[in-house]
């Protein structure tokens, strides 16, 4: 589920480089905010503190309610960095990170 969500968020960020209507950018802000919020909650459940911090920062960065006044070239750099980071996170993620927490005694 998380890999699919990361793939969707990456696709939305790639689509933001194209010329789209302003409604798309507004709607993508809500999707990115909720997606990164969900990923931070899931990382908190897995007790992965680094991922929690990264995804909370990204959720605040793409917050549609209080926008940060960055110039356009800085948003391009941020979006490229986030796209590369999400792709690397998808490539190097564990298959099932919940297996370590749920261990059964096979006696």
KESETI-32533 format. One line per 2 residues: number of its first residue (from 1); their letters; for each residue x, y, z of N, C-alpha, C, CB. Coordinates in nm, 4 decimals. Glycine has a CB too. Layout:
% KESETI-32533
NUM> a> X:Y:Z:X:Y:Z:X:Y:Z:X:Y:Z ~ ...
***
This chain:
% KESETI-32533
1> xx> 0.0823:-0.1195:0.0000:0.0000:0.0000:0.0000:0.0867:0.1259:0.0000:-0.0936:-0.0002:0.1207 ~ 0.1903:0.1249:0.0860:0.2753:0.2441:0.0930:0.3538:0.2652:-0.0349:0.3708:0.2338:0.2103
3> xx> 0.3952:0.1563:-0.0992:0.4700:0.1699:-0.2245:0.3807:0.2311:-0.3320:0.5247:0.0325:-0.2713 ~ 0.2539:0.1896:-0.3350:0.1597:0.2453:-0.4316:0.1351:0.3936:-0.4034:0.0269:0.1674:-0.4282
5> xx> 0.1222:0.4287:-0.2764:0.1020:0.5685:-0.2401:0.2233:0.6527:-0.2785:0.0739:0.5813:-0.0900 ~ 0.3436:0.6012:-0.2560:0.4639:0.6740:-0.2954:0.4702:0.6899:-0.4467:0.5893:0.6022:-0.2443
7> xx> 0.4278:0.5883:-0.5194:0.4261:0.5963:-0.6652:0.3254:0.7007:-0.7134:0.3932:0.4593:-0.7257 ~ 0.2085:0.7065:-0.6502:0.1072:0.8061:-0.6860:0.1577:0.9473:-0.6555:-0.0248:0.7789:-0.6102
9> xx> 0.2200:0.9647:-0.5395:0.2727:1.0969:-0.5033:0.3842:1.1397:-0.5987:0.3249:1.0962:-0.3585 ~ 0.4676:1.0439:-0.6391:0.5727:1.0745:-0.7360:0.5118:1.1158:-0.8700:0.6658:0.9532:-0.7548
11> xx> 0.4078:1.0456:-0.9134:0.3404:1.0801:-1.0382:0.2781:1.2189:-1.0333:0.2338:0.9775:-1.0697 ~ 0.2187:1.2527:-0.9213:0.1592:1.3865:-0.9071:0.2668:1.4943:-0.9129:0.0806:1.3974:-0.7747
13> xx> 0.3806:1.4685:-0.8471:0.4889:1.5667:-0.8505:0.5465:1.5811:-0.9913:0.5996:1.5268:-0.7525 ~ 0.5525:1.4713:-1.0674:0.5997:1.4798:-1.2058:0.4996:1.5570:-1.2913:0.6225:1.3386:-1.2643
15> xx> 0.3706:1.5346:-1.2690:0.2679:1.6070:-1.3443:0.2700:1.7570:-1.3140:0.1298:1.5498:-1.3129 ~ 0.3212:1.7941:-1.1980:0.3281:1.9361:-1.1638:0.4266:2.0128:-1.2521:0.3670:1.9521:-1.0182
17> xx> 0.5161:1.9419:-1.3217:0.6087:2.0094:-1.4126:0.5418:2.0466:-1.5442:0.7296:1.9213:-1.4395 ~ 0.4293:1.9847:-1.5746:0.3584:2.0156:-1.6980:0.2697:2.1378:-1.6780:0.2746:1.8951:-1.7444
19> xx> 0.2262:2.1958:-1.7867:0.1367:2.3114:-1.7784:-0.0046:2.2606:-1.7515:0.1417:2.3973:-1.9098 ~ -0.0515:2.2815:-1.6314:-0.1826:2.2345:-1.5888:-0.2660:2.3532:-1.5415:-0.1696:2.1282:-1.4767
21> xx> -0.3979:2.3335:-1.5302:-0.4812:2.4403:-1.4738:-0.4504:2.4614:-1.3252:-0.6307:2.4072:-1.4928 ~ -0.4816:2.5781:-1.2778:-0.4491:2.6097:-1.1380:-0.5255:2.5217:-1.0402:-0.4792:2.7560:-1.1088
23> xx> -0.6399:2.4706:-1.0795:-0.7160:2.3805:-0.9926:-0.6390:2.2513:-0.9667:-0.8527:2.3487:-1.0550 ~ -0.5633:2.2048:-1.0654:-0.4826:2.0842:-1.0458:-0.3781:2.1059:-0.9374:-0.4146:2.0430:-1.1770
25> xx> -0.3120:2.2212:-0.9384:-0.2090:2.2480:-0.8384:-0.2692:2.2604:-0.6989:-0.1325:2.3755:-0.8739 ~ -0.3875:2.3178:-0.6899:-0.4561:2.3279:-0.5610:-0.4944:2.1887:-0.5101:-0.5821:2.4175:-0.5731
27> xx> -0.5507:2.1065:-0.5994:-0.5928:1.9713:-0.5628:-0.4721:1.8836:-0.5309:-0.6757:1.9082:-0.6759 ~ -0.3618:1.9003:-0.6042:-0.2420:1.8209:-0.5781:-0.1825:1.8555:-0.4411:-0.1376:1.8437:-0.6890
29> xx> -0.1970:1.9794:-0.3979:-0.1502:2.0160:-0.2639:-0.2220:1.9387:-0.1551:-0.1682:2.1643:-0.2408 ~ -0.3541:1.9211:-0.1705:-0.4303:1.8427:-0.0729:-0.3908:1.6958:-0.0765:-0.5802:1.8566:-0.0988
31> xx> -0.3703:1.6428:-0.1965:-0.3327:1.5017:-0.2084:-0.1935:1.4780:-0.1505:-0.3374:1.4566:-0.3557 ~ -0.0986:1.5667:-0.1823:0.0370:1.5518:-0.1300:0.0395:1.5663:0.0215:0.1304:1.6545:-0.1939
33> xx> -0.0364:1.6613:0.0733:-0.0426:1.6818:0.2185:-0.0972:1.5584:0.2893:-0.1295:1.8038:0.2517 ~ -0.2081:1.5049:0.2396:-0.2668:1.3878:0.3043:-0.1815:1.2636:0.2818:-0.4084:1.3639:0.2525
35> xx> -0.1187:1.2513:0.1645:-0.0332:1.1355:0.1382:0.0893:1.1326:0.2279:0.0102:1.1347:-0.0066 ~ 0.1563:1.2453:0.2406:0.2730:1.2504:0.3284:0.2319:1.2395:0.4752:0.3516:1.3800:0.3051
37> xx> 0.1139:1.2871:0.5091:0.0632:1.2674:0.6448:0.0410:1.1206:0.6751:-0.0662:1.3443:0.6646 ~ -0.0163:1.0485:0.5789:-0.0379:0.9050:0.5971:0.0952:0.8305:0.6072:-0.1215:0.8483:0.4813
39> xx> 0.1918:0.8660:0.5233:0.3223:0.8000:0.5284:0.3941:0.8278:0.6601:0.4090:0.8456:0.4112 ~ 0.3781:0.9477:0.7149:0.4399:0.9770:0.8442:0.3723:0.8990:0.9561:0.4337:1.1272:0.8737
41> xx> 0.2402:0.8838:0.9485:0.1697:0.8038:1.0485:0.2133:0.6575:1.0408:0.0173:0.8151:1.0291 ~ 0.2273:0.6058:0.9195:0.2692:0.4672:0.9035:0.4124:0.4473:0.9522:0.2568:0.4245:0.7573
43> xx> 0.5003:0.5443:0.9252:0.6375:0.5352:0.9745:0.6409:0.5424:1.1274:0.7238:0.6474:0.9138 ~ 0.5500:0.6180:1.1870:0.5405:0.6238:1.3326:0.4972:0.4885:1.3887:0.4417:0.7338:1.3761
45> xx> 0.4054:0.4214:1.3210:0.3614:0.2893:1.3650:0.4742:0.1870:1.3544:0.2411:0.2434:1.2826 ~ 0.5625:0.2035:1.2546:0.6764:0.1129:1.2370:0.7936:0.1504:1.3269:0.7213:0.1130:1.0916
47> xx> 0.7822:0.2622:1.3982:0.8870:0.3146:1.4858:1.0139:0.3484:1.4088:0.9186:0.2142:1.5954 ~ 0.9961:0.4076:1.2916:1.1074:0.4520:1.2079:1.1155:0.6042:1.2182:1.0893:0.4055:1.0581
49> xx> 1.1977:0.6519:1.3116:1.2000:0.7938:1.3456:1.2496:0.8817:1.2310:1.2865:0.8155:1.4667 ~ 1.3431:0.8323:1.1509:1.3944:0.9129:1.0402:1.2855:0.9366:0.9357:1.5162:0.8446:0.9756
51> xx> 1.2120:0.8320:0.9004:1.1030:0.8483:0.8038:0.9928:0.9377:0.8580:1.0451:0.7129:0.7660 ~ 0.9656:0.9300:0.9867:0.8639:1.0169:1.0469:0.9033:1.1626:1.0281:0.8455:0.9848:1.1976
53> xx> 1.0272:1.1951:1.0602:1.0726:1.3335:1.0478:1.0681:1.3818:0.9033:1.2138:1.3474:1.1024 ~ 1.1128:1.2971:0.8109:1.1144:1.3365:0.6694:0.9733:1.3596:0.6188:1.1842:1.2295:0.5838
55> xx> 0.8807:1.2664:0.6463:0.7461:1.2789:0.5927:0.6669:1.3902:0.6610:0.6726:1.1473:0.6069 ~ 0.6943:1.4192:0.7868:0.6283:1.5333:0.8526:0.6768:1.6641:0.7904:0.6561:1.5326:1.0062
57> xx> 0.8066:1.6745:0.7632:0.8589:1.7953:0.6985:0.7962:1.8120:0.5602:1.0135:1.7891:0.6873 ~ 0.7823:1.7021:0.4861:0.7208:1.7103:0.3538:0.5728:1.7454:0.3634:0.7384:1.5787:0.2790
59> xx> 0.5034:1.6943:0.4648:0.3620:1.7291:0.4819:0.3472:1.8780:0.5136:0.2982:1.6436:0.5942 ~ 0.4357:1.9324:0.5944:0.4306:2.0756:0.6254:0.4691:2.1572:0.5020:0.5245:2.1097:0.7442
61> xx> 0.5645:2.1080:0.4259:0.6095:2.1797:0.3066:0.4995:2.1896:0.2015:0.7317:2.1110:0.2472 ~ 0.4235:2.0814:0.1822:0.3167:2.0805:0.0827:0.1797:2.1104:0.1442:0.3130:1.9462:0.0121
63> xx> 0.1786:2.1743:0.2584:0.0551:2.2100:0.3268:-0.0273:2.3071:0.2418:0.0859:2.2718:0.4644 ~ -0.1504:2.2708:0.2048:-0.2288:2.3619:0.1194:-0.2989:2.4730:0.1973:-0.3320:2.2830:0.0422
65> xx> -0.3040:2.4632:0.3274:-0.3770:2.5612:0.4075:-0.2940:2.6867:0.4337:-0.4196:2.4992:0.5396 ~ -0.1667:2.6677:0.4644:-0.0749:2.7791:0.4841:0.0421:2.7561:0.3896:-0.0272:2.7908:0.6346
67> xx> 0.0401:2.8209:0.2751:0.1434:2.7978:0.1744:0.2698:2.8748:0.2084:0.0932:2.8377:0.0354 ~ 0.3815:2.8148:0.1770:0.5102:2.8795:0.1984:0.5471:2.9602:0.0746:0.6202:2.7752:0.2311
69> xx> 0.5873:3.0852:0.0923:0.6122:3.1721:-0.0248:0.7516:3.1530:-0.0845:0.5941:3.3183:0.0143 ~ 0.7747:3.0367:-0.1473:0.9011:3.0121:-0.2147:0.8906:3.0583:-0.3597:0.9397:2.8622:-0.2070
71> xx> 1.0001:3.1047:-0.4168:0.9959:3.1365:-0.5607:0.9852:3.0084:-0.6440:1.1221:3.2169:-0.6026 ~ 0.9472:3.0251:-0.7694:0.9178:2.9112:-0.8558:1.0401:2.8212:-0.8757:0.8670:2.9602:-0.9907
73> xx> 1.1589:2.8781:-0.8934:1.2765:2.7957:-0.9168:1.3096:2.7100:-0.7943:1.3959:2.8837:-0.9536 ~ 1.2805:2.7601:-0.6741:1.3055:2.6821:-0.5536:1.2076:2.5664:-0.5428:1.2964:2.7706:-0.4296
75> xx> 1.0807:2.5881:-0.5841:0.9832:2.4782:-0.5855:1.0248:2.3695:-0.6833:0.8436:2.5304:-0.6217 ~ 1.0841:2.4085:-0.7961:1.1310:2.3093:-0.8932:1.2413:2.2243:-0.8322:1.1814:2.3780:-1.0219
77> xx> 1.3347:2.2872:-0.7626:1.4433:2.2135:-0.6974:1.3891:2.1219:-0.5885:1.5463:2.3106:-0.6380 ~ 1.2941:2.1714:-0.5092:1.2340:2.0906:-0.4032:1.1606:1.9717:-0.4627:1.1379:2.1751:-0.3179
79> xx> 1.0818:1.9945:-0.5679:1.0061:1.8850:-0.6292:1.0984:1.7789:-0.6879:0.9136:1.9389:-0.7378 ~ 1.2064:1.8196:-0.7538:1.3011:1.7223:-0.8099:1.3669:1.6418:-0.6990:1.4086:1.7932:-0.8947
81> xx> 1.4047:1.7085:-0.5901:1.4661:1.6396:-0.4769:1.3693:1.5396:-0.4138:1.5128:1.7409:-0.3722 ~ 1.2432:1.5783:-0.3985:1.1436:1.4899:-0.3382:1.1151:1.3714:-0.4302:1.0134:1.5671:-0.3082
83> xx> 1.1100:1.3946:-0.5614:1.0875:1.2852:-0.6563:1.2012:1.1840:-0.6481:1.0745:1.3395:-0.8005 ~ 1.3241:1.2316:-0.6491:1.4393:1.1410:-0.6391:1.4383:1.0668:-0.5058:1.5715:1.2192:-0.6552
85> xx> 1.4061:1.1375:-0.3981:1.4002:1.0728:-0.2669:1.2926:0.9667:-0.2579:1.3773:1.1753:-0.1604 ~ 1.1746:0.9936:-0.3140:1.0677:0.8936:-0.3121:1.1032:0.7716:-0.3957:0.9378:0.9545:-0.3626
87> xx> 1.1670:0.7935:-0.5105:1.2074:0.6794:-0.5937:1.3116:0.5949:-0.5213:1.2630:0.7278:-0.7295 ~ 1.4094:0.6595:-0.4581:1.5092:0.5843:-0.3824:1.4464:0.5118:-0.2638:1.6197:0.6774:-0.3338
89> xx> 1.3500:0.5755:-0.1992:1.2806:0.5121:-0.0870:1.2025:0.3906:-0.1337:1.1868:0.6117:-0.0183 ~ 1.1418:0.3985:-0.2515:1.0688:0.2826:-0.3041:1.1638:0.1693:-0.3416:0.9853:0.3233:-0.4262
91> xx> 1.2800:0.2047:-0.3971:1.3736:0.1013:-0.4400:1.4387:0.0275:-0.3238:1.4801:0.1621:-0.5260 ~ 1.4693:0.1000:-0.2172:1.5421:0.0400:-0.1062:1.4547:0.0069:0.0144:1.6515:0.1315:-0.0637
93> xx> 1.3237:0.0082:-0.0028:1.2341:-0.0226:0.1084:1.2279:-0.1738:0.1315:1.0928:0.0336:0.0813 ~ 1.1984:-0.2100:0.2541:1.1819:-0.3510:0.2872:1.0510:-0.4016:0.2277:1.1847:-0.3728:0.4408
95> xx> 1.0452:-0.5329:0.2049:0.9231:-0.5897:0.1488:0.8071:-0.5798:0.2467:0.9456:-0.7349:0.1094 ~ 0.8278:-0.6273:0.3665:0.7242:-0.6202:0.4688:0.7880:-0.5729:0.5988:0.6536:-0.7582:0.4879
97> xx> 0.7841:-0.4436:0.6293:0.8517:-0.3923:0.7483:0.7836:-0.4317:0.8793:0.8604:-0.2430:0.7404 ~ 0.6634:-0.4868:0.8705:0.5914:-0.5237:0.9921:0.6292:-0.6616:1.0427:0.4433:-0.5182:0.9677
99> xx> 0.7089:-0.7389:0.9685:0.7459:-0.8736:1.0114:0.8315:-0.8725:1.1369:0.8196:-0.9451:0.9004 ~ 0.9165:-0.7712:1.1537:1.0044:-0.7652:1.2692:0.9268:-0.7433:1.3989:1.1065:-0.6550:1.2507
101> xx> 0.8157:-0.6735:1.3925:0.7385:-0.6439:1.5115:0.6545:-0.7639:1.5550:0.6494:-0.5235:1.4873 ~ 0.6121:-0.8452:1.4616:0.5239:-0.9578:1.4923:0.6022:-1.0862:1.4733:0.3959:-0.9567:1.4026
103> xx> 0.6626:-1.1336:1.5796:0.7374:-1.2598:1.5735:0.6665:-1.3604:1.6626:0.8872:-1.2409:1.6179 ~ 0.6468:-1.4765:1.6069:0.5809:-1.5825:1.6821:0.6837:-1.6827:1.7257:0.4708:-1.6502:1.5992
105> xx> 0.6638:-1.7378:1.8410:0.7532:-1.8377:1.8934:0.7108:-1.9727:1.8381:0.7533:-1.8373:2.0481 ~ 0.7987:-2.0390:1.7629:0.7654:-2.1663:1.6996:0.8231:-2.2816:1.7809:0.8181:-2.1708:1.5544
107> x> 0.7740:-2.3028:1.8973:0.8206:-2.4141:1.9810:0.7272:-2.5289:1.9722:0.8360:-2.3721:2.1250
***
